[in-house]
Each structure stands twice: as structure tokens, then as C-alpha cells.
Amino acid sequence: MLKIRDVLVRYGVTKPTIYRWMKEGLFPAPVKIGGGTVRWLEADLEAFDQTVRESQGQCKAQNCSEVYIDFNQLFKENEKSMLDNVMM
């Protein structure tokens, strides 16, 4: 089971980004283990990673870009917000 900081490092994003992705239905929800503590299951994150890879691969094979762009856009938006935070 992974802590939020492990998830943040794994994906190179901020905590608000993870929770925004969850709200948008793009990212797996954590498991509540008590006292307000949550952890992500490795299997859930591996399934998410596989879904992203398959979506990107299918789009490349079908010469489409919609899903590929959606995930790339998520990371681009996060990079911008991270840069904005650094510049403050």
C-alpha cells in the first residue's frame, strides 16, 4: 500500500492533481484504513498505468489522438501549476 507522498513521486504531480484526477474519474481512489488515513493499492495503480499505456497505444494504432492528448494534457497542466508554484 502506498502513501500519498509515494503516489506523488511516482507520477510527478501534486496532491491537488491526484484528487482532481480522482474527482474526474481518471485515477483510482485510495483505500481508507482508519483515522482519516488512506493508502493506494499497488494493483490499482498498476491497472491505471496499464490503462494509460493501452489507451495511448490504441490511439497510435488507430491514428487518433483524443485519449493520448487527454492524458498528456493532464501532465502539461500539472507541469504549469508546479512551475507557477515555484515562481511564487
N, C-alpha and C positions, 0 to 999 in steps of 0.2 A: 504494500500500500504506500502511495506516495503523498507526501505533504504538499501543500500549495507551493512552497518555495521550490520543490523539486520539479513540479509541473511548469512553473515559470521559467526555470533554467532550461528544461527540456525543449520548450517551444520558443524561448527567447522573447516572451511577451510579458505584459504587466498583469497584475491581478484583475483590474477592471476589464481588460481584454478577455481573459478567461471567462469571467462572469457574463460579459456581453455575449460571447460565443454561446454560452450555455442558454442564455435567455432567447437567443435566436435559433436554438435547436441545432447548432453546429458542433457542439462539444459535449462529451459525456458528463453527466452530473456526478459529483462525489458521493461517497457512502458516508452517512452520519454514523460516528462511532461513540457519540455521547458528549455531553457537556459543551455543545457547540463546536466540537471538533469533527472535521471531515477529512477524508482521505480518498484519493483516486485509486482505483484498481488498475494494476498494470495491464491486465487483459482488456479493460475498457479503452485504455489509451492506445494499445496496440491495434485494436479494432478501428479506432478513429484514424490512426496513421494509415492503416491498410485501405480504409475507405477513401482517404485523400489521394493515396497513390493510384488506386483503381480509377477514381474519377478523372484524375489528370491523364492517366493512360488511355482511358476510353475516349476522352476528348481529342487527344492527339491522334488516335487511330481513326476517329470519325471526322477529323479536320474541323472540330468545333472548338470553341474557346470559353463558353459560358461558365462551366464549373471551374475550369482552370483559373480563369480570371477571378472568380469569386474568392477562392482561397488565397490567391496572390494578393488580391485587394485587401483581405483581412490583414495580411502581414505588412503590406505597404502602409495601411492606416496606422498600424501599431508602431511601425518604424517612425512615422511622422510624429505621433504622440510622444514617443520616447525622446525624440530629438527636441520637441517643444519643451518637455520637462527638463532636459539637460540645459537648455538655453535660458531657463528662468532664473 
